[in-house]
Amino acid sequence: MDATNFLYLFILCSTQIFCKGCDWIQRGFRQDGDITDATVPVPFPKTLYRNIHKSQVDDKVKFLHESIDQIIELFDGNLDTVTWNRLKLEHFLTALDRQSRELQKCVSSASKYERRLNRYFRKLKKNVLKQRKYDSHSWELIRKEVRRHLQRLDLISAAMERSVN
């Protein structure tokens, strides 16, 4: 099996793990309450996602890895005010961590979108979590954004899977 075929096989396997995480956020995360309708003060990076859809598979894999790492990092803060089921949150973060480690094996360098993605997540953490002192409402806004990202990342994964078949 050559490197390209191995990469495609790995992406398909990884996508299944990722989709389980996405399923969890759709079902399990939501069981802890409805997603807030409040507006997040940091604009969602729609252009970034549009651009990554047009990119090569290698950049998409890098973007998936970087995005998952950024999501994990969001939860590396004061979780005292979180009202969600802590065990489910731990399972979710464990699944994301595993996905990140598996994707890391396929990534040799950063994507061309890494700086923009990092900037977006830094703003999100600063303007939502830190500014509101990690209160429960700020965590609900983060939950809303994470769900949105996972849905978009799932679309990227699905598009990669379709291009392999």
PyMOL commands that place a pseudoatom at each C-alpha (Angstrom):
pseudoatom trace, name=CA, resn=MET, resi=1, chain=A, elem=C, hetatm=0, pos=[0.000, 0.000, 0.000]
pseudoatom trace, name=CA, resn=ASP, resi=2, chain=A, elem=C, hetatm=0, pos=[1.602, 3.309, -1.018]
pseudoatom trace, name=CA, resn=ALA, resi=3, chain=A, elem=C, hetatm=0, pos=[1.640, 6.419, 1.197]
pseudoatom trace, name=CA, resn=THR, resi=4, chain=A, elem=C, hetatm=0, pos=[-1.296, 8.085, -0.562]
pseudoatom trace, name=CA, resn=ASN, resi=5, chain=A, elem=C, hetatm=0, pos=[-3.566, 5.059, -0.172]
pseudoatom trace, name=CA, resn=PHE, resi=6, chain=A, elem=C, hetatm=0, pos=[-2.490, 4.713, 3.445]
pseudoatom trace, name=CA, resn=LEU, resi=7, chain=A, elem=C, hetatm=0, pos=[-3.351, 8.373, 4.049]
pseudoatom trace, name=CA, resn=TYR, resi=8, chain=A, elem=C, hetatm=0, pos=[-6.798, 7.934, 2.508]
pseudoatom trace, name=CA, resn=LEU, resi=9, chain=A, elem=C, hetatm=0, pos=[-7.436, 4.801, 4.565]
pseudoatom trace, name=CA, resn=PHE, resi=10, chain=A, elem=C, hetatm=0, pos=[-6.310, 6.609, 7.686]
pseudoatom trace, name=CA, resn=ILE, resi=11, chain=A, elem=C, hetatm=0, pos=[-8.575, 9.583, 6.929]
pseudoatom trace, name=CA, resn=LEU, resi=12, chain=A, elem=C, hetatm=0, pos=[-11.545, 7.263, 6.556]
pseudoatom trace, name=CA, resn=CYS, resi=13, chain=A, elem=C, hetatm=0, pos=[-10.804, 5.554, 9.864]
pseudoatom trace, name=CA, resn=SER, resi=14, chain=A, elem=C, hetatm=0, pos=[-10.153, 8.870, 11.547]
pseudoatom trace, name=CA, resn=THR, resi=15, chain=A, elem=C, hetatm=0, pos=[-13.330, 10.316, 10.165]
pseudoatom trace, name=CA, resn=GLN, resi=16, chain=A, elem=C, hetatm=0, pos=[-15.324, 7.571, 11.846]
pseudoatom trace, name=CA, resn=ILE, resi=17, chain=A, elem=C, hetatm=0, pos=[-13.765, 8.447, 15.205]
pseudoatom trace, name=CA, resn=PHE, resi=18, chain=A, elem=C, hetatm=0, pos=[-14.338, 12.141, 14.572]
pseudoatom trace, name=CA, resn=CYS, resi=19, chain=A, elem=C, hetatm=0, pos=[-17.961, 11.563, 13.614]
pseudoatom trace, name=CA, resn=LYS, resi=20, chain=A, elem=C, hetatm=0, pos=[-18.537, 9.787, 16.917]
pseudoatom trace, name=CA, resn=GLY, resi=21, chain=A, elem=C, hetatm=0, pos=[-17.345, 12.939, 18.640]
pseudoatom trace, name=CA, resn=CYS, resi=22, chain=A, elem=C, hetatm=0, pos=[-19.624, 15.004, 16.441]
pseudoatom trace, name=CA, resn=ASP, resi=23, chain=A, elem=C, hetatm=0, pos=[-22.541, 12.672, 17.198]
pseudoatom trace, name=CA, resn=TRP, resi=24, chain=A, elem=C, hetatm=0, pos=[-21.782, 13.074, 20.878]
pseudoatom trace, name=CA, resn=ILE, resi=25, chain=A, elem=C, hetatm=0, pos=[-21.866, 16.842, 20.733]
pseudoatom trace, name=CA, resn=GLN, resi=26, chain=A, elem=C, hetatm=0, pos=[-25.141, 16.698, 18.829]
pseudoatom trace, name=CA, resn=ARG, resi=27, chain=A, elem=C, hetatm=0, pos=[-26.767, 14.280, 21.286]
pseudoatom trace, name=CA, resn=GLY, resi=28, chain=A, elem=C, hetatm=0, pos=[-24.890, 14.085, 24.572]
pseudoatom trace, name=CA, resn=PHE, resi=29, chain=A, elem=C, hetatm=0, pos=[-23.813, 17.698, 24.809]
pseudoatom trace, name=CA, resn=ARG, resi=30, chain=A, elem=C, hetatm=0, pos=[-27.333, 18.779, 23.937]
pseudoatom trace, name=CA, resn=GLN, resi=31, chain=A, elem=C, hetatm=0, pos=[-28.866, 16.549, 26.639]
pseudoatom trace, name=CA, resn=ASP, resi=32, chain=A, elem=C, hetatm=0, pos=[-27.338, 18.937, 29.138]
pseudoatom trace, name=CA, resn=GLY, resi=33, chain=A, elem=C, hetatm=0, pos=[-29.602, 21.666, 27.785]
pseudoatom trace, name=CA, resn=ASP, resi=34, chain=A, elem=C, hetatm=0, pos=[-30.478, 23.446, 24.582]
pseudoatom trace, name=CA, resn=ILE, resi=35, chain=A, elem=C, hetatm=0, pos=[-27.821, 25.363, 22.750]
pseudoatom trace, name=CA, resn=THR, resi=36, chain=A, elem=C, hetatm=0, pos=[-28.063, 29.076, 23.512]
pseudoatom trace, name=CA, resn=ASP, resi=37, chain=A, elem=C, hetatm=0, pos=[-29.498, 31.515, 20.983]
pseudoatom trace, name=CA, resn=ALA, resi=38, chain=A, elem=C, hetatm=0, pos=[-27.214, 34.282, 22.250]
pseudoatom trace, name=CA, resn=THR, resi=39, chain=A, elem=C, hetatm=0, pos=[-24.816, 35.828, 19.757]
pseudoatom trace, name=CA, resn=VAL, resi=40, chain=A, elem=C, hetatm=0, pos=[-21.139, 35.019, 20.056]
pseudoatom trace, name=CA, resn=PRO, resi=41, chain=A, elem=C, hetatm=0, pos=[-19.080, 38.255, 19.967]
pseudoatom trace, name=CA, resn=VAL, resi=42, chain=A, elem=C, hetatm=0, pos=[-16.449, 36.766, 17.639]
pseudoatom trace, name=CA, resn=PRO, resi=43, chain=A, elem=C, hetatm=0, pos=[-17.532, 36.247, 14.014]
pseudoatom trace, name=CA, resn=PHE, resi=44, chain=A, elem=C, hetatm=0, pos=[-17.402, 32.644, 12.834]
pseudoatom trace, name=CA, resn=PRO, resi=45, chain=A, elem=C, hetatm=0, pos=[-14.595, 32.135, 10.248]
pseudoatom trace, name=CA, resn=LYS, resi=46, chain=A, elem=C, hetatm=0, pos=[-16.850, 31.255, 7.299]
pseudoatom trace, name=CA, resn=THR, resi=47, chain=A, elem=C, hetatm=0, pos=[-14.297, 32.356, 4.709]
pseudoatom trace, name=CA, resn=LEU, resi=48, chain=A, elem=C, hetatm=0, pos=[-11.677, 30.125, 6.261]
pseudoatom trace, name=CA, resn=TYR, resi=49, chain=A, elem=C, hetatm=0, pos=[-13.980, 27.125, 5.956]
pseudoatom trace, name=CA, resn=ARG, resi=50, chain=A, elem=C, hetatm=0, pos=[-14.883, 28.013, 2.375]
pseudoatom trace, name=CA, resn=ASN, resi=51, chain=A, elem=C, hetatm=0, pos=[-11.190, 28.174, 1.508]
pseudoatom trace, name=CA, resn=ILE, resi=52, chain=A, elem=C, hetatm=0, pos=[-10.352, 24.875, 3.166]
pseudoatom trace, name=CA, resn=HIS, resi=53, chain=A, elem=C, hetatm=0, pos=[-13.108, 23.119, 1.184]
pseudoatom trace, name=CA, resn=LYS, resi=54, chain=A, elem=C, hetatm=0, pos=[-11.213, 24.084, -1.981]
pseudoatom trace, name=CA, resn=SER, resi=55, chain=A, elem=C, hetatm=0, pos=[-7.846, 22.907, -0.632]
pseudoatom trace, name=CA, resn=GLN, resi=56, chain=A, elem=C, hetatm=0, pos=[-5.915, 19.697, -1.218]
pseudoatom trace, name=CA, resn=VAL, resi=57, chain=A, elem=C, hetatm=0, pos=[-6.501, 16.693, 1.038]
pseudoatom trace, name=CA, resn=ASP, resi=58, chain=A, elem=C, hetatm=0, pos=[-3.191, 17.264, 2.831]
pseudoatom trace, name=CA, resn=ASP, resi=59, chain=A, elem=C, hetatm=0, pos=[-4.231, 20.775, 3.879]
pseudoatom trace, name=CA, resn=LYS, resi=60, chain=A, elem=C, hetatm=0, pos=[-7.636, 19.498, 4.942]
pseudoatom trace, name=CA, resn=VAL, resi=61, chain=A, elem=C, hetatm=0, pos=[-6.049, 16.893, 7.221]
pseudoatom trace, name=CA, resn=LYS, resi=62, chain=A, elem=C, hetatm=0, pos=[-3.790, 19.568, 8.712]
pseudoatom trace, name=CA, resn=PHE, resi=63, chain=A, elem=C, hetatm=0, pos=[-6.781, 21.856, 9.207]
pseudoatom trace, name=CA, resn=LEU, resi=64, chain=A, elem=C, hetatm=0, pos=[-8.770, 19.099, 10.926]
pseudoatom trace, name=CA, resn=HIS, resi=65, chain=A, elem=C, hetatm=0, pos=[-5.848, 18.465, 13.269]
pseudoatom trace, name=CA, resn=GLU, resi=66, chain=A, elem=C, hetatm=0, pos=[-5.310, 22.152, 14.045]
pseudoatom trace, name=CA, resn=SER, resi=67, chain=A, elem=C, hetatm=0, pos=[-9.011, 22.765, 14.621]
pseudoatom trace, name=CA, resn=ILE, resi=68, chain=A, elem=C, hetatm=0, pos=[-9.381, 19.836, 16.980]
pseudoatom trace, name=CA, resn=ASP, resi=69, chain=A, elem=C, hetatm=0, pos=[-6.319, 20.981, 18.940]
pseudoatom trace, name=CA, resn=GLN, resi=70, chain=A, elem=C, hetatm=0, pos=[-7.773, 24.481, 19.195]
pseudoatom trace, name=CA, resn=ILE, resi=71, chain=A, elem=C, hetatm=0, pos=[-11.094, 23.106, 20.450]
pseudoatom trace, name=CA, resn=ILE, resi=72, chain=A, elem=C, hetatm=0, pos=[-9.307, 21.028, 23.086]
pseudoatom trace, name=CA, resn=GLU, resi=73, chain=A, elem=C, hetatm=0, pos=[-7.371, 24.108, 24.163]
pseudoatom trace, name=CA, resn=LEU, resi=74, chain=A, elem=C, hetatm=0, pos=[-10.606, 26.063, 24.657]
pseudoatom trace, name=CA, resn=PHE, resi=75, chain=A, elem=C, hetatm=0, pos=[-11.553, 23.620, 27.392]
pseudoatom trace, name=CA, resn=ASP, resi=76, chain=A, elem=C, hetatm=0, pos=[-8.217, 24.091, 29.145]
pseudoatom trace, name=CA, resn=GLY, resi=77, chain=A, elem=C, hetatm=0, pos=[-9.576, 26.712, 31.480]
pseudoatom trace, name=CA, resn=ASN, resi=78, chain=A, elem=C, hetatm=0, pos=[-11.697, 27.213, 34.543]
pseudoatom trace, name=CA, resn=LEU, resi=79, chain=A, elem=C, hetatm=0, pos=[-14.538, 24.709, 34.146]
pseudoatom trace, name=CA, resn=ASP, resi=80, chain=A, elem=C, hetatm=0, pos=[-16.033, 25.350, 37.617]
pseudoatom trace, name=CA, resn=THR, resi=81, chain=A, elem=C, hetatm=0, pos=[-19.139, 27.082, 36.254]
pseudoatom trace, name=CA, resn=VAL, resi=82, chain=A, elem=C, hetatm=0, pos=[-19.884, 24.509, 33.546]
pseudoatom trace, name=CA, resn=THR, resi=83, chain=A, elem=C, hetatm=0, pos=[-23.329, 23.011, 34.087]
pseudoatom trace, name=CA, resn=TRP, resi=84, chain=A, elem=C, hetatm=0, pos=[-22.872, 20.032, 31.750]
pseudoatom trace, name=CA, resn=ASN, resi=85, chain=A, elem=C, hetatm=0, pos=[-22.361, 16.436, 32.745]
pseudoatom trace, name=CA, resn=ARG, resi=86, chain=A, elem=C, hetatm=0, pos=[-18.651, 16.310, 33.615]
pseudoatom trace, name=CA, resn=LEU, resi=87, chain=A, elem=C, hetatm=0, pos=[-18.226, 12.639, 32.741]
pseudoatom trace, name=CA, resn=LYS, resi=88, chain=A, elem=C, hetatm=0, pos=[-19.662, 13.199, 29.269]
pseudoatom trace, name=CA, resn=LEU, resi=89, chain=A, elem=C, hetatm=0, pos=[-17.410, 16.223, 28.842]
pseudoatom trace, name=CA, resn=GLU, resi=90, chain=A, elem=C, hetatm=0, pos=[-14.380, 14.114, 29.817]
pseudoatom trace, name=CA, resn=HIS, resi=91, chain=A, elem=C, hetatm=0, pos=[-15.357, 11.433, 27.303]
pseudoatom trace, name=CA, resn=PHE, resi=92, chain=A, elem=C, hetatm=0, pos=[-15.791, 14.048, 24.612]
pseudoatom trace, name=CA, resn=LEU, resi=93, chain=A, elem=C, hetatm=0, pos=[-12.383, 15.595, 25.297]
pseudoatom trace, name=CA, resn=THR, resi=94, chain=A, elem=C, hetatm=0, pos=[-10.778, 12.148, 25.394]
pseudoatom trace, name=CA, resn=ALA, resi=95, chain=A, elem=C, hetatm=0, pos=[-12.258, 11.353, 21.971]
pseudoatom trace, name=CA, resn=LEU, resi=96, chain=A, elem=C, hetatm=0, pos=[-10.979, 14.652, 20.592]
pseudoatom trace, name=CA, resn=ASP, resi=97, chain=A, elem=C, hetatm=0, pos=[-7.549, 14.058, 22.088]
pseudoatom trace, name=CA, resn=ARG, resi=98, chain=A, elem=C, hetatm=0, pos=[-7.343, 10.627, 20.496]
pseudoatom trace, name=CA, resn=GLN, resi=99, chain=A, elem=C, hetatm=0, pos=[-8.422, 12.050, 17.165]
pseudoatom trace, name=CA, resn=SER, resi=100, chain=A, elem=C, hetatm=0, pos=[-5.778, 14.765, 17.422]
pseudoatom trace, name=CA, resn=ARG, resi=101, chain=A, elem=C, hetatm=0, pos=[-3.027, 12.238, 18.178]
pseudoatom trace, name=CA, resn=GLU, resi=102, chain=A, elem=C, hetatm=0, pos=[-4.058, 10.046, 15.234]
pseudoatom trace, name=CA, resn=LEU, resi=103, chain=A, elem=C, hetatm=0, pos=[-4.197, 12.980, 12.836]
pseudoatom trace, name=CA, resn=GLN, resi=104, chain=A, elem=C, hetatm=0, pos=[-0.815, 14.193, 14.104]
pseudoatom trace, name=CA, resn=LYS, resi=105, chain=A, elem=C, hetatm=0, pos=[0.723, 11.054, 12.596]
pseudoatom trace, name=CA, resn=CYS, resi=106, chain=A, elem=C, hetatm=0, pos=[-0.266, 12.280, 9.126]
pseudoatom trace, name=CA, resn=VAL, resi=107, chain=A, elem=C, hetatm=0, pos=[0.790, 15.893, 9.585]
pseudoatom trace, name=CA, resn=SER, resi=108, chain=A, elem=C, hetatm=0, pos=[4.342, 16.946, 8.839]
pseudoatom trace, name=CA, resn=SER, resi=109, chain=A, elem=C, hetatm=0, pos=[3.869, 20.698, 8.959]
pseudoatom trace, name=CA, resn=ALA, resi=110, chain=A, elem=C, hetatm=0, pos=[1.269, 23.357, 9.678]
pseudoatom trace, name=CA, resn=SER, resi=111, chain=A, elem=C, hetatm=0, pos=[-1.376, 24.274, 7.141]
pseudoatom trace, name=CA, resn=LYS, resi=112, chain=A, elem=C, hetatm=0, pos=[-1.378, 27.603, 5.388]
pseudoatom trace, name=CA, resn=TYR, resi=113, chain=A, elem=C, hetatm=0, pos=[-4.471, 28.438, 7.451]
pseudoatom trace, name=CA, resn=GLU, resi=114, chain=A, elem=C, hetatm=0, pos=[-2.926, 27.851, 10.876]
pseudoatom trace, name=CA, resn=ARG, resi=115, chain=A, elem=C, hetatm=0, pos=[-2.273, 31.515, 11.748]
pseudoatom trace, name=CA, resn=ARG, resi=116, chain=A, elem=C, hetatm=0, pos=[-5.815, 32.588, 10.876]
pseudoatom trace, name=CA, resn=LEU, resi=117, chain=A, elem=C, hetatm=0, pos=[-7.299, 29.680, 12.808]
pseudoatom trace, name=CA, resn=ASN, resi=118, chain=A, elem=C, hetatm=0, pos=[-5.120, 30.426, 15.860]
pseudoatom trace, name=CA, resn=ARG, resi=119, chain=A, elem=C, hetatm=0, pos=[-6.073, 34.099, 15.743]
pseudoatom trace, name=CA, resn=TYR, resi=120, chain=A, elem=C, hetatm=0, pos=[-9.782, 33.238, 15.632]
pseudoatom trace, name=CA, resn=PHE, resi=121, chain=A, elem=C, hetatm=0, pos=[-9.575, 30.864, 18.617]
pseudoatom trace, name=CA, resn=ARG, resi=122, chain=A, elem=C, hetatm=0, pos=[-7.464, 33.323, 20.649]
pseudoatom trace, name=CA, resn=LYS, resi=123, chain=A, elem=C, hetatm=0, pos=[-10.119, 35.984, 20.098]
pseudoatom trace, name=CA, resn=LEU, resi=124, chain=A, elem=C, hetatm=0, pos=[-12.843, 33.518, 21.011]
pseudoatom trace, name=CA, resn=LYS, resi=125, chain=A, elem=C, hetatm=0, pos=[-11.117, 32.593, 24.274]
pseudoatom trace, name=CA, resn=LYS, resi=126, chain=A, elem=C, hetatm=0, pos=[-10.326, 36.217, 25.153]
pseudoatom trace, name=CA, resn=ASN, resi=127, chain=A, elem=C, hetatm=0, pos=[-13.659, 37.785, 24.179]
pseudoatom trace, name=CA, resn=VAL, resi=128, chain=A, elem=C, hetatm=0, pos=[-15.927, 35.038, 25.466]
pseudoatom trace, name=CA, resn=LEU, resi=129, chain=A, elem=C, hetatm=0, pos=[-14.273, 33.138, 28.293]
pseudoatom trace, name=CA, resn=LYS, resi=130, chain=A, elem=C, hetatm=0, pos=[-11.699, 35.464, 29.832]
pseudoatom trace, name=CA, resn=GLN, resi=131, chain=A, elem=C, hetatm=0, pos=[-13.687, 38.664, 29.472]
pseudoatom trace, name=CA, resn=ARG, resi=132, chain=A, elem=C, hetatm=0, pos=[-16.663, 37.053, 31.200]
pseudoatom trace, name=CA, resn=LYS, resi=133, chain=A, elem=C, hetatm=0, pos=[-14.429, 35.371, 33.801]
pseudoatom trace, name=CA, resn=TYR, resi=134, chain=A, elem=C, hetatm=0, pos=[-15.360, 31.857, 32.655]
pseudoatom trace, name=CA, resn=ASP, resi=135, chain=A, elem=C, hetatm=0, pos=[-18.976, 32.216, 33.797]
pseudoatom trace, name=CA, resn=SER, resi=136, chain=A, elem=C, hetatm=0, pos=[-21.633, 29.670, 32.855]
pseudoatom trace, name=CA, resn=HIS, resi=137, chain=A, elem=C, hetatm=0, pos=[-23.005, 31.839, 30.027]
pseudoatom trace, name=CA, resn=SER, resi=138, chain=A, elem=C, hetatm=0, pos=[-19.554, 32.110, 28.435]
pseudoatom trace, name=CA, resn=TRP, resi=139, chain=A, elem=C, hetatm=0, pos=[-19.259, 28.323, 28.472]
pseudoatom trace, name=CA, resn=GLU, resi=140, chain=A, elem=C, hetatm=0, pos=[-22.648, 28.053, 26.776]
pseudoatom trace, name=CA, resn=LEU, resi=141, chain=A, elem=C, hetatm=0, pos=[-21.387, 30.363, 24.027]
pseudoatom trace, name=CA, resn=ILE, resi=142, chain=A, elem=C, hetatm=0, pos=[-18.283, 28.196, 23.663]
pseudoatom trace, name=CA, resn=ARG, resi=143, chain=A, elem=C, hetatm=0, pos=[-20.449, 25.077, 23.467]
pseudoatom trace, name=CA, resn=LYS, resi=144, chain=A, elem=C, hetatm=0, pos=[-22.443, 26.722, 20.680]
pseudoatom trace, name=CA, resn=GLU, resi=145, chain=A, elem=C, hetatm=0, pos=[-19.292, 27.580, 18.713]
pseudoatom trace, name=CA, resn=VAL, resi=146, chain=A, elem=C, hetatm=0, pos=[-17.680, 24.178, 19.245]
pseudoatom trace, name=CA, resn=ARG, resi=147, chain=A, elem=C, hetatm=0, pos=[-20.800, 22.482, 17.930]
pseudoatom trace, name=CA, resn=ARG, resi=148, chain=A, elem=C, hetatm=0, pos=[-20.730, 24.739, 14.890]
pseudoatom trace, name=CA, resn=HIS, resi=149, chain=A, elem=C, hetatm=0, pos=[-17.063, 23.950, 14.242]
pseudoatom trace, name=CA, resn=LEU, resi=150, chain=A, elem=C, hetatm=0, pos=[-17.571, 20.218, 14.600]
pseudoatom trace, name=CA, resn=GLN, resi=151, chain=A, elem=C, hetatm=0, pos=[-20.435, 20.320, 12.138]
pseudoatom trace, name=CA, resn=ARG, resi=152, chain=A, elem=C, hetatm=0, pos=[-18.249, 22.138, 9.602]
pseudoatom trace, name=CA, resn=LEU, resi=153, chain=A, elem=C, hetatm=0, pos=[-15.296, 19.812, 10.241]
pseudoatom trace, name=CA, resn=ASP, resi=154, chain=A, elem=C, hetatm=0, pos=[-17.615, 16.866, 9.701]
pseudoatom trace, name=CA, resn=LEU, resi=155, chain=A, elem=C, hetatm=0, pos=[-18.520, 18.305, 6.282]
pseudoatom trace, name=CA, resn=ILE, resi=156, chain=A, elem=C, hetatm=0, pos=[-14.822, 18.563, 5.404]
pseudoatom trace, name=CA, resn=SER, resi=157, chain=A, elem=C, hetatm=0, pos=[-14.280, 14.948, 6.482]
pseudoatom trace, name=CA, resn=ALA, resi=158, chain=A, elem=C, hetatm=0, pos=[-17.287, 13.792, 4.487]
pseudoatom trace, name=CA, resn=ALA, resi=159, chain=A, elem=C, hetatm=0, pos=[-16.023, 15.623, 1.381]
pseudoatom trace, name=CA, resn=MET, resi=160, chain=A, elem=C, hetatm=0, pos=[-12.625, 13.932, 1.744]
pseudoatom trace, name=CA, resn=GLU, resi=161, chain=A, elem=C, hetatm=0, pos=[-14.332, 10.571, 2.086]
pseudoatom trace, name=CA, resn=ARG, resi=162, chain=A, elem=C, hetatm=0, pos=[-16.406, 11.182, -1.062]
pseudoatom trace, name=CA, resn=SER, resi=163, chain=A, elem=C, hetatm=0, pos=[-13.300, 12.172, -3.023]
pseudoatom trace, name=CA, resn=VAL, resi=164, chain=A, elem=C, hetatm=0, pos=[-11.640, 8.862, -2.078]
pseudoatom trace, name=CA, resn=ASN, resi=165, chain=A, elem=C, hetatm=0, pos=[-14.614, 6.753, -3.219]
for i in range(1, 165): cmd.bond("trace and resi %d" % i, "trace and resi %d" % (i + 1))
show_as sticks, trace
zoom trace
